[in-house]
Amino acid sequence: MVVNDETQEFSRLLEESLRSQTYFDRGQKVTVSVIRVTPEYVFVDIGGKREGVIKTSEFYDENNELAVSIGEKVEAFFEGTHDGLMRFTTLINGQPIRLINYIEDCFENTIPVEGTVVKEIKGGFEVRVKNIRCFCPQSQIGFKNENQDHIGKTYDFRIIDYKKDTLGIVLSRKVLLEEAKRKRISELKERINIGDEIDAPITSIKPFGLFVDIGAMEGFIPISELSWGRVDNIDDLFNIGQTIRAKIISADIENEKVVLSCKAIQPDPWLNIQERYPVGSRVTAKITKIMPYGVFASIEEGVEGLIHISNLATGRHIKHPSEVVKEGDIVDAYVISLDVENKKISLTLRSPQKKEISYPNEGEIIEVTVKKVMPFGILSKIDDDLVGLIPMSETGLSKGDDVKTVFAEGKVLKVVIQEVDKERSRVTLSRKDYLDIKDKEEFRQYIKEQRDKEKSGLGSLGEIIEKTIKKAV
């Protein structure tokens, strides 16, 4: 009876021992508890009062810090028994299973991950997420207008594709930017209204206007809305990053089109303009632009008038305004018409008071003052109301003469009135004719002087002959 009891007890203990014995298949996934950490191994409890080991190097994170503690449960895969140690690993395709689980969790739950752009590769960029190599396509790194170097930058990404067997991870930064933008646009709709005045930094300068950051998108200020005055050199007036105050004059938030105006918050210079510049009044203006049909002249900031080519010259016909004025010239002009509704002023250099012009006669020799040398001739002042032209063919220049020296500005010359066209206020002058007349006059004078000398010589000879005859008698 005693023997039987001992036999039964032995059988029971053997069975329990066999039951507690732990066996694993190679590659089997298990959950184990950390019981001890050494520089080489992390020892884990695998059940049945047995221990396994995992290389400590597998638990260092991307900052080279040990990321495991005693009592922590970890998932691992059985590799086999070597040197009497049951060895496990936490790596899948060379990456710790905890990071793989992190990637899977973020992918399944659309949780953003933080990654650093390492380098540019074919089709996109290599990005490291917790030291796991990922790929971000070129089209997904951001918006097209960013124009920045991404290498070395750390961004938030979303995992848009994940293949567990190959650990293929595709990221997108653009989807997060778009989500954030949609959120900001939604908020912008609540707080932005037409008529609001805002301060916005300049993000881009174009020949046609400025783009500014209004919070969730870019707003646009057309060049015509920057000032009441003419803006010719926009790059000289503004800088990227400069904050500018403007009023919202139109807003299409859904289509991301917001237009602003700087001049809308500036006083309108055309208010009560008819009181400041009535028709017939004299104004001082600066020539700002020359066109074939006339010139634009600034009377004050935001107020420009047009001087038609027919109102530029006094007493003569011109082919182009540049014959009379140049950009930057300050002139005295008169207001001849005012259209407040369309913001238009017409000016003239001619005095509105009619004055009878006294024209010289054709063939008359007069003195003129050189005003300007032009490719087609010499503009010469006849009097305060009349300017004549000496065509190049009538300058009388000799070979080798320098036209700008002979016809220096302000020089007084004698010319012949060659033609007078009163209807077109055109007077044609000729220095050549005057020089011909002068030469002929000088020649006649020379002949006369020679004849006088000859007569004087014969008279003396006659007297000598007469005296000689008298002596002979």
LOGU-39519 format. One record per residue (C-alpha): residue in three letters; y, z, x; chain; residue number from 1. Coordinates in nm, 3 decimals, decimal comma. Example, Ala and Ser with C-alpha at 12.3 -4.5 7.8 and 13.67 -1.06 7.14 Angstrom:
REM LOGU-39519
REC  aa   north      up    east ch   i
REC ALA  -0,450   0,780   1,230  A   1
REC SER  -0,106   0,714   1,367  A   2
This chain:
REM LOGU-39519
REC  aa   north      up    east ch   i
REC MET   0,000   0,000   0,000  A   1
REC VAL   0,231   0,092   0,287  A   2
REC VAL   0,141  -0,229   0,464  A   3
REC ASN   0,224  -0,431   0,160  A   4
REC ASP   0,564  -0,265   0,127  A   5
REC GLU   0,647  -0,338   0,491  A   6
REC THR   0,537  -0,698   0,448  A   7
REC GLN   0,754  -0,739   0,143  A   8
REC GLU   1,054  -0,584   0,319  A   9
REC PHE   1,013  -0,816   0,618  A  10
REC SER   0,989  -1,117   0,388  A  11
REC ARG   1,306  -1,010   0,209  A  12
REC LEU   1,503  -0,965   0,531  A  13
REC LEU   1,381  -1,298   0,665  A  14
REC GLU   1,482  -1,474   0,347  A  15
REC GLU   1,828  -1,317   0,358  A  16
REC SER   1,863  -1,409   0,721  A  17
REC LEU   1,766  -1,768   0,645  A  18
REC ARG   2,007  -1,778   0,356  A  19
REC SER   2,294  -1,648   0,572  A  20
REC GLN   2,224  -1,905   0,844  A  21
REC THR   2,501  -2,171   0,833  A  22
REC TYR   2,417  -2,535   0,893  A  23
REC PHE   2,666  -2,833   0,895  A  24
REC ASP   2,632  -3,205   0,901  A  25
REC ARG   2,844  -3,396   1,154  A  26
REC GLY   3,179  -3,490   0,990  A  27
REC GLN   3,136  -3,234   0,712  A  28
REC LYS   3,469  -3,095   0,587  A  29
REC VAL   3,495  -2,714   0,567  A  30
REC THR   3,758  -2,450   0,506  A  31
REC VAL   3,757  -2,178   0,771  A  32
REC SER   3,961  -1,871   0,859  A  33
REC VAL   4,131  -1,815   1,193  A  34
REC ILE   4,006  -1,495   1,361  A  35
REC ARG   4,130  -1,534   1,716  A  36
REC VAL   4,365  -1,758   1,918  A  37
REC THR   4,330  -1,825   2,290  A  38
REC PRO   4,511  -2,076   2,513  A  39
REC GLU   4,207  -2,308   2,494  A  40
REC TYR   4,049  -2,245   2,155  A  41
REC VAL   4,123  -2,119   1,809  A  42
REC PHE   3,818  -1,924   1,689  A  43
REC VAL   3,733  -1,951   1,322  A  44
REC ASP   3,495  -1,771   1,090  A  45
REC ILE   3,241  -2,021   0,951  A  46
REC GLY   3,037  -1,765   0,754  A  47
REC GLY   2,706  -1,588   0,825  A  48
REC LYS   2,876  -1,382   1,090  A  49
REC ARG   2,907  -1,693   1,300  A  50
REC GLU   3,208  -1,845   1,474  A  51
REC GLY   3,328  -2,193   1,551  A  52
REC VAL   3,603  -2,322   1,770  A  53
REC ILE   3,891  -2,570   1,737  A  54
REC LYS   4,100  -2,683   2,032  A  55
REC THR   4,427  -2,493   2,036  A  56
REC SER   4,612  -2,813   2,133  A  57
REC GLU   4,554  -2,944   1,780  A  58
REC PHE   4,785  -2,678   1,637  A  59
REC TYR   5,103  -2,759   1,828  A  60
REC ASP   5,372  -2,917   1,610  A  61
REC GLU   5,626  -3,188   1,698  A  62
REC ASN   5,845  -2,922   1,862  A  63
REC ASN   5,554  -2,817   2,085  A  64
REC GLU   5,526  -2,481   1,909  A  65
REC LEU   5,196  -2,326   1,805  A  66
REC ALA   5,167  -2,360   1,428  A  67
REC VAL   4,870  -2,135   1,341  A  68
REC SER   4,820  -1,763   1,285  A  69
REC ILE   4,527  -1,519   1,250  A  70
REC GLY   4,395  -1,502   0,897  A  71
REC GLU   4,524  -1,849   0,811  A  72
REC LYS   4,277  -2,079   0,636  A  73
REC VAL   4,254  -2,429   0,774  A  74
REC GLU   4,060  -2,739   0,684  A  75
REC ALA   3,846  -2,885   0,959  A  76
REC PHE   3,560  -3,129   1,026  A  77
REC PHE   3,238  -3,036   1,204  A  78
REC GLU   3,196  -3,230   1,527  A  79
REC GLY   2,872  -3,076   1,665  A  80
REC THR   2,744  -2,802   1,895  A  81
REC HIS   2,821  -2,812   2,266  A  82
REC ASP   2,766  -2,542   2,530  A  83
REC GLY   2,651  -2,308   2,254  A  84
REC LEU   2,978  -2,346   2,059  A  85
REC MET   3,005  -2,499   1,714  A  86
REC ARG   3,301  -2,729   1,750  A  87
REC PHE   3,539  -2,838   1,475  A  88
REC THR   3,847  -3,056   1,461  A  89
REC THR   4,149  -3,080   1,233  A  90
REC LEU   4,232  -3,437   1,335  A  91
REC ILE   4,195  -3,755   1,130  A  92
REC ASN   4,273  -4,073   1,319  A  93
REC GLY   4,422  -3,854   1,587  A  94
REC GLN   4,651  -3,664   1,348  A  95
REC PRO   4,609  -3,305   1,224  A  96
REC ILE   4,464  -3,283   0,875  A  97
REC ARG   4,747  -3,049   0,774  A  98
REC LEU   4,995  -3,331   0,845  A  99
REC ILE   4,775  -3,582   0,666  A 100
REC ASN   4,770  -3,350   0,365  A 101
REC TYR   5,147  -3,321   0,391  A 102
REC ILE   5,184  -3,700   0,394  A 103
REC GLU   4,946  -3,739   0,099  A 104
REC ASP   5,126  -3,471  -0,100  A 105
REC CYS   5,468  -3,630  -0,034  A 106
REC PHE   5,334  -3,974  -0,127  A 107
REC GLU   5,168  -3,863  -0,451  A 108
REC ASN   5,466  -3,653  -0,562  A 109
REC THR   5,740  -3,888  -0,430  A 110
REC ILE   5,881  -3,613  -0,208  A 111
REC PRO   6,124  -3,736   0,063  A 112
REC VAL   6,019  -3,689   0,425  A 113
REC GLU   6,240  -3,655   0,730  A 114
REC GLY   6,187  -3,911   1,002  A 115
REC THR   6,346  -4,024   1,326  A 116
REC VAL   6,393  -4,393   1,402  A 117
REC VAL   6,227  -4,446   1,739  A 118
REC LYS   6,264  -4,816   1,808  A 119
REC GLU   6,298  -5,157   1,651  A 120
REC ILE   5,976  -5,355   1,618  A 121
REC LYS   5,879  -5,683   1,456  A 122
REC GLY   5,989  -5,682   1,094  A 123
REC GLY   6,147  -5,340   1,099  A 124
REC PHE   6,149  -5,002   1,272  A 125
REC GLU   5,901  -4,747   1,405  A 126
REC VAL   5,975  -4,408   1,253  A 127
REC ARG   5,817  -4,074   1,346  A 128
REC VAL   5,752  -3,824   1,065  A 129
REC LYS   5,626  -3,495   1,215  A 130
REC ASN   5,513  -3,704   1,511  A 131
REC ILE   5,311  -3,938   1,285  A 132
REC ARG   5,387  -4,305   1,349  A 133
REC CYS   5,524  -4,479   1,038  A 134
REC PHE   5,682  -4,816   0,962  A 135
REC CYS   6,009  -4,890   0,782  A 136
REC PRO   6,076  -5,258   0,698  A 137
REC GLN   6,412  -5,403   0,799  A 138
REC SER   6,504  -5,450   0,433  A 139
REC GLN   6,438  -5,082   0,358  A 140
REC ILE   6,634  -4,913   0,636  A 141
REC GLY   6,961  -4,913   0,438  A 142
REC PHE   7,229  -5,123   0,272  A 143
REC LYS   7,328  -5,457   0,423  A 144
REC ASN   7,691  -5,358   0,477  A 145
REC GLU   7,612  -5,051   0,690  A 146
REC ASN   7,625  -5,241   1,021  A 147
REC GLN   7,515  -4,945   1,230  A 148
REC ASP   7,266  -4,875   1,506  A 149
REC HIS   6,973  -4,681   1,357  A 150
REC ILE   6,785  -4,609   1,678  A 151
REC GLY   6,768  -4,234   1,743  A 152
REC LYS   6,903  -4,148   1,397  A 153
REC THR   6,720  -3,902   1,169  A 154
REC TYR   6,713  -3,989   0,799  A 155
REC ASP   6,535  -3,893   0,480  A 156
REC PHE   6,273  -4,149   0,373  A 157
REC ARG   6,038  -4,202   0,083  A 158
REC ILE   5,676  -4,303   0,141  A 159
REC ILE   5,635  -4,624  -0,061  A 160
REC ASP   5,286  -4,715   0,063  A 161
REC TYR   5,002  -4,508   0,216  A 162
REC LYS   4,654  -4,611   0,329  A 163
REC LYS   4,444  -4,307   0,415  A 164
REC ASP   4,165  -4,491   0,595  A 165
REC THR   4,398  -4,651   0,850  A 166
REC LEU   4,680  -4,399   0,822  A 167
REC GLY   4,919  -4,685   0,736  A 168
REC ILE   5,245  -4,531   0,618  A 169
REC VAL   5,534  -4,744   0,495  A 170
REC LEU   5,874  -4,580   0,445  A 171
REC SER   6,198  -4,668   0,268  A 172
REC ARG   6,538  -4,516   0,319  A 173
REC LYS   6,702  -4,765   0,087  A 174
REC VAL   6,534  -4,633  -0,229  A 175
REC LEU   6,678  -4,287  -0,164  A 176
REC LEU   7,023  -4,434  -0,097  A 177
REC GLU   7,003  -4,630  -0,422  A 178
REC GLU   6,897  -4,320  -0,616  A 179
REC ALA   7,180  -4,120  -0,466  A 180
REC LYS   7,421  -4,401  -0,544  A 181
REC ARG   7,309  -4,421  -0,906  A 182
REC LYS   7,362  -4,049  -0,937  A 183
REC ARG   7,708  -4,070  -0,785  A 184
REC ILE   7,798  -4,364  -1,011  A 185
REC SER   7,690  -4,161  -1,312  A 186
REC GLU   7,911  -3,877  -1,196  A 187
REC LEU   8,190  -4,123  -1,115  A 188
REC LYS   8,190  -4,250  -1,473  A 189
REC GLU   8,269  -3,902  -1,589  A 190
REC ARG   8,562  -3,844  -1,359  A 191
REC ILE   8,725  -4,183  -1,292  A 192
REC ASN   8,971  -4,337  -1,535  A 193
REC ILE   9,207  -4,632  -1,534  A 194
REC GLY   9,549  -4,505  -1,437  A 195
REC ASP   9,421  -4,230  -1,208  A 196
REC GLU   9,586  -4,201  -0,868  A 197
REC ILE   9,345  -4,126  -0,583  A 198
REC ASP   9,344  -4,093  -0,205  A 199
REC ALA   9,081  -4,317  -0,048  A 200
REC PRO   8,991  -4,398   0,314  A 201
REC ILE   8,993  -4,764   0,419  A 202
REC THR   8,643  -4,893   0,497  A 203
REC SER   8,716  -5,261   0,561  A 204
REC ILE   9,020  -5,483   0,622  A 205
REC LYS   9,009  -5,845   0,508  A 206
REC PRO   9,276  -6,119   0,501  A 207
REC PHE   9,273  -6,096   0,120  A 208
REC GLY   9,291  -5,716   0,084  A 209
REC LEU   9,144  -5,373   0,160  A 210
REC PHE   8,814  -5,208   0,068  A 211
REC VAL   8,832  -4,831   0,022  A 212
REC ASP   8,575  -4,555  -0,033  A 213
REC ILE   8,618  -4,402  -0,380  A 214
REC GLY   8,317  -4,171  -0,363  A 215
REC ALA   8,014  -4,355  -0,496  A 216
REC MET   8,116  -4,710  -0,416  A 217
REC GLU   8,389  -4,919  -0,262  A 218
REC GLY   8,707  -5,003  -0,446  A 219
REC PHE   8,920  -5,309  -0,371  A 220
REC ILE   9,296  -5,337  -0,325  A 221
REC PRO   9,405  -5,705  -0,336  A 222
REC ILE   9,673  -5,802  -0,086  A 223
REC SER   9,905  -5,875  -0,379  A 224
REC GLU   9,871  -5,510  -0,489  A 225
REC LEU   9,950  -5,354  -0,152  A 226
REC SER  10,326  -5,383  -0,179  A 227
REC TRP  10,602  -5,536  -0,386  A 228
REC GLY  10,702  -5,718  -0,070  A 229
REC ARG  10,523  -5,991   0,122  A 230
REC VAL  10,230  -5,872   0,339  A 231
REC ASP  10,175  -6,125   0,617  A 232
REC ASN   9,991  -5,931   0,890  A 233
REC ILE   9,759  -5,693   0,708  A 234
REC ASP   9,573  -5,597   1,028  A 235
REC ASP   9,897  -5,471   1,183  A 236
REC LEU   9,979  -5,249   0,885  A 237
REC PHE   9,648  -5,071   0,819  A 238
REC ASN   9,357  -4,917   1,013  A 239
REC ILE   8,995  -4,849   0,920  A 240
REC GLY   8,961  -4,481   0,831  A 241
REC GLN   9,324  -4,453   0,726  A 242
REC THR   9,367  -4,275   0,392  A 243
REC ILE   9,572  -4,465   0,138  A 244
REC ARG   9,696  -4,358  -0,205  A 245
REC ALA   9,651  -4,603  -0,492  A 246
REC LYS   9,619  -4,624  -0,868  A 247
REC ILE   9,306  -4,749  -1,047  A 248
REC ILE   9,409  -5,053  -1,251  A 249
REC SER   9,062  -5,176  -1,359  A 250
REC ALA   8,713  -5,028  -1,345  A 251
REC ASP   8,371  -5,183  -1,411  A 252
REC ILE   8,148  -4,905  -1,279  A 253
REC GLU   7,818  -5,066  -1,381  A 254
REC ASN   7,895  -5,378  -1,178  A 255
REC GLU   8,055  -5,173  -0,902  A 256
REC LYS   8,397  -5,334  -0,939  A 257
REC VAL   8,697  -5,105  -0,918  A 258
REC VAL   9,041  -5,251  -0,845  A 259
REC LEU   9,328  -5,038  -0,723  A 260
REC SER   9,697  -5,091  -0,662  A 261
REC CYS   9,941  -4,935  -0,419  A 262
REC LYS  10,246  -5,102  -0,562  A 263
REC ALA  10,162  -4,961  -0,906  A 264
REC ILE  10,276  -4,619  -0,781  A 265
REC GLN  10,589  -4,763  -0,617  A 266
REC PRO  10,917  -4,823  -0,805  A 267
REC ASP  10,944  -5,176  -0,943  A 268
REC PRO  11,230  -5,343  -0,751  A 269
REC TRP  11,275  -5,592  -1,034  A 270
REC LEU  11,395  -5,325  -1,276  A 271
REC ASN  11,764  -5,380  -1,357  A 272
REC ILE  11,774  -5,658  -1,097  A 273
REC GLN  12,017  -5,861  -1,307  A 274
REC GLU  12,268  -5,583  -1,260  A 275
REC ARG  12,227  -5,579  -0,883  A 276
REC TYR  12,211  -5,954  -0,833  A 277
REC PRO  12,386  -6,137  -1,116  A 278
REC VAL  12,405  -6,516  -1,112  A 279
REC GLY  12,682  -6,625  -0,878  A 280
REC SER  12,666  -6,313  -0,663  A 281
REC ARG  12,650  -6,340  -0,287  A 282
REC VAL  12,349  -6,183  -0,109  A 283
REC THR  12,229  -6,141   0,248  A 284
REC ALA  11,869  -6,256   0,287  A 285
REC LYS  11,605  -6,289   0,559  A 286
REC ILE  11,402  -6,609   0,584  A 287
REC THR  11,034  -6,503   0,547  A 288
REC LYS  10,848  -6,830   0,496  A 289
REC ILE  10,922  -7,199   0,542  A 290
REC MET  10,758  -7,457   0,317  A 291
REC PRO  10,814  -7,834   0,297  A 292
REC TYR  11,000  -7,795  -0,032  A 293
REC GLY  11,222  -7,503   0,073  A 294
REC VAL  11,223  -7,150   0,213  A 295
REC PHE  11,153  -6,803   0,080  A 296
REC ALA  11,410  -6,539   0,161  A 297
REC SER  11,379  -6,162   0,117  A 298
REC ILE  11,677  -5,997  -0,049  A 299
REC GLU  11,519  -5,649  -0,046  A 300
REC GLU  11,169  -5,501  -0,025  A 301
REC GLY  10,968  -5,671  -0,300  A 302
REC VAL  11,235  -5,919  -0,403  A 303
REC GLU  11,216  -6,272  -0,265  A 304
REC GLY  11,416  -6,574  -0,367  A 305
REC LEU  11,353  -6,945  -0,317  A 306
REC ILE  11,609  -7,167  -0,152  A 307
REC HIS  11,513  -7,523  -0,242  A 308
REC ILE  11,550  -7,781   0,035  A 309
REC SER  11,830  -7,946  -0,164  A 310
REC ASN  12,025  -7,619  -0,147  A 311
REC LEU  11,980  -7,561   0,224  A 312
REC ALA  12,210  -7,813   0,388  A 313
REC THR  12,579  -7,845   0,320  A 314
REC GLY  12,714  -8,196   0,334  A 315
REC ARG  12,404  -8,375   0,464  A 316
REC HIS  12,047  -8,473   0,382  A 317
REC ILE  11,753  -8,307   0,562  A 318
REC LYS  11,384  -8,397   0,570  A 319
REC HIS  11,248  -8,049   0,638  A 320
REC PRO  11,392  -7,694   0,605  A 321
REC SER  11,317  -7,625   0,972  A 322
REC GLU  11,606  -7,855   1,058  A 323
REC VAL  11,840  -7,585   0,928  A 324
REC VAL  11,666  -7,245   0,948  A 325
REC LYS  11,370  -7,067   1,103  A 326
REC GLU  11,166  -6,762   1,002  A 327
REC GLY  11,354  -6,442   1,070  A 328
REC ASP  11,701  -6,596   1,030  A 329
REC ILE  11,955  -6,388   0,834  A 330
REC VAL  12,159  -6,601   0,596  A 331
REC ASP  12,427  -6,557   0,332  A 332
REC ALA  12,320  -6,708   0,002  A 333
REC TYR  12,422  -6,723  -0,362  A 334
REC VAL  12,216  -6,648  -0,674  A 335
REC ILE  12,203  -6,959  -0,892  A 336
REC SER  11,931  -6,853  -1,141  A 337
REC LEU  11,734  -6,541  -1,230  A 338
REC ASP  11,402  -6,521  -1,422  A 339
REC VAL  11,324  -6,149  -1,458  A 340
REC GLU  11,010  -6,199  -1,668  A 341
REC ASN  10,842  -6,421  -1,408  A 342
REC LYS  11,010  -6,242  -1,116  A 343
REC LYS  11,180  -6,552  -0,977  A 344
REC ILE  11,521  -6,592  -0,814  A 345
REC SER  11,671  -6,922  -0,702  A 346
REC LEU  11,922  -6,916  -0,419  A 347
REC THR  12,149  -7,162  -0,245  A 348
REC LEU  12,335  -7,171   0,084  A 349
REC ARG  12,603  -7,378  -0,083  A 350
REC SER  12,898  -7,195  -0,228  A 351
REC PRO  12,881  -7,212  -0,608  A 352
REC GLN  13,250  -7,306  -0,609  A 353
REC LYS  13,280  -7,681  -0,601  A 354
REC LYS  13,472  -7,803  -0,300  A 355
REC GLU  13,585  -8,157  -0,237  A 356
REC ILE  13,443  -8,279   0,092  A 357
REC SER  13,673  -8,490   0,306  A 358
REC TYR  13,473  -8,773   0,465  A 359
REC PRO  13,594  -8,960   0,775  A 360
REC ASN  13,626  -9,338   0,773  A 361
REC GLU  13,367  -9,569   0,923  A 362
REC GLY  13,474  -9,687   1,269  A 363
REC GLU  13,693  -9,382   1,322  A 364
REC ILE  13,662  -9,194   1,652  A 365
REC ILE  13,634  -8,816   1,604  A 366
REC GLU  13,532  -8,505   1,797  A 367
REC VAL  13,215  -8,321   1,688  A 368
REC THR  13,036  -8,005   1,807  A 369
REC VAL  12,665  -8,019   1,893  A 370
REC LYS  12,460  -7,788   1,667  A 371
REC LYS  12,097  -7,867   1,744  A 372
REC VAL  11,883  -8,122   1,927  A 373
REC MET  11,605  -8,254   1,702  A 374
REC PRO  11,326  -8,504   1,782  A 375
REC PHE  11,500  -8,768   1,571  A 376
REC GLY  11,859  -8,707   1,681  A 377
REC ILE  12,146  -8,467   1,739  A 378
REC LEU  12,284  -8,257   1,452  A 379
REC SER  12,660  -8,234   1,504  A 380
REC LYS  12,923  -8,039   1,315  A 381
REC ILE  13,210  -8,252   1,190  A 382
REC ASP  13,389  -7,966   1,009  A 383
REC ASP  13,297  -7,653   0,810  A 384
REC ASP  13,167  -7,860   0,520  A 385
REC LEU  13,009  -8,156   0,690  A 386
REC VAL  12,737  -8,215   0,949  A 387
REC GLY  12,656  -8,556   1,092  A 388
REC LEU  12,359  -8,701   1,279  A 389
REC ILE  12,357  -8,892   1,605  A 390
REC PRO  12,026  -9,084   1,599  A 391
REC MET  11,842  -9,094   1,930  A 392
REC SER  11,906  -9,466   1,949  A 393
REC GLU  12,281  -9,394   1,933  A 394
REC THR  12,299  -9,119   2,196  A 395
REC GLY  12,397  -9,361   2,476  A 396
REC LEU  12,177  -9,178   2,723  A 397
REC SER  12,111  -9,342   3,058  A 398
REC LYS  11,772  -9,346   3,222  A 399
REC GLY  11,696  -9,004   3,368  A 400
REC ASP  11,950  -8,817   3,152  A 401
REC ASP  11,830  -8,488   3,003  A 402
REC VAL  11,911  -8,489   2,633  A 403
REC LYS  11,938  -8,108   2,611  A 404
REC THR  12,181  -8,103   2,902  A 405
REC VAL  12,399  -8,387   2,777  A 406
REC PHE  12,391  -8,246   2,424  A 407
REC ALA  12,402  -7,873   2,497  A 408
REC GLU  12,457  -7,658   2,190  A 409
REC GLY  12,829  -7,601   2,130  A 410
REC LYS  12,938  -7,896   2,345  A 411
REC VAL  13,227  -8,102   2,203  A 412
REC LEU  13,179  -8,481   2,208  A 413
REC LYS  13,365  -8,789   2,093  A 414
REC VAL  13,172  -9,021   1,864  A 415
REC VAL  13,227  -9,316   1,637  A 416
REC ILE  13,166  -9,285   1,261  A 417
REC GLN  12,900  -9,548   1,215  A 418
REC GLU  12,808  -9,500   0,849  A 419
REC VAL  12,918  -9,273   0,559  A 420
REC ASP  12,691  -9,219   0,255  A 421
REC LYS  12,886  -8,996   0,020  A 422
REC GLU  12,618  -8,991  -0,250  A 423
REC ARG  12,359  -8,847  -0,011  A 424
REC SER  12,616  -8,650   0,193  A 425
REC ARG  12,498  -8,830   0,504  A 426
REC VAL  12,718  -8,927   0,798  A 427
REC THR  12,574  -9,129   1,085  A 428
REC LEU  12,745  -9,097   1,422  A 429
REC SER  12,725  -9,299   1,745  A 430
REC ARG  12,802  -9,179   2,096  A 431
REC LYS  12,680  -9,514   2,225  A 432
REC ASP  12,953  -9,702   2,034  A 433
REC TYR  13,214  -9,461   2,165  A 434
REC LEU  13,095  -9,510   2,524  A 435
REC ASP  13,107  -9,890   2,472  A 436
REC ILE  13,461  -9,867   2,338  A 437
REC LYS  13,556  -9,635   2,622  A 438
REC ASP  13,408  -9,874   2,879  A 439
REC LYS  13,589 -10,171   2,725  A 440
REC GLU  13,918  -9,979   2,720  A 441
REC GLU  13,874  -9,877   3,079  A 442
REC PHE  13,799 -10,238   3,173  A 443
REC ARG  14,111 -10,367   2,992  A 444
REC GLN  14,318 -10,102   3,163  A 445
REC TYR  14,176 -10,205   3,499  A 446
REC ILE  14,261 -10,573   3,439  A 447
REC LYS  14,612 -10,484   3,331  A 448
REC GLU  14,666 -10,272   3,641  A 449
REC GLN  14,539 -10,553   3,864  A 450
REC ARG  14,772 -10,809   3,701  A 451
REC ASP  15,067 -10,578   3,740  A 452
REC LYS  14,989 -10,540   4,106  A 453
REC GLU  14,962 -10,917   4,149  A 454
REC LYS  15,304 -10,971   3,986  A 455
REC SER  15,456 -10,709   4,207  A 456
REC GLY  15,313 -10,883   4,518  A 457
REC LEU  15,452 -11,232   4,424  A 458
REC GLY  15,798 -11,090   4,368  A 459
REC SER  15,822 -10,959   4,723  A 460
REC LEU  15,705 -11,290   4,867  A 461
REC GLY  15,971 -11,479   4,667  A 462
REC GLU  16,242 -11,256   4,799  A 463
REC ILE  16,129 -11,317   5,158  A 464
REC ILE  16,127 -11,697   5,106  A 465
REC GLU  16,468 -11,687   4,944  A 466
REC LYS  16,618 -11,489   5,231  A 467
REC THR  16,462 -11,724   5,483  A 468
REC ILE  16,612 -12,032   5,313  A 469
REC LYS  16,954 -11,871   5,304  A 470
REC LYS  16,941 -11,799   5,675  A 471
REC ALA  16,847 -12,160   5,746  A 472
REC VAL  17,149 -12,291   5,558  A 473
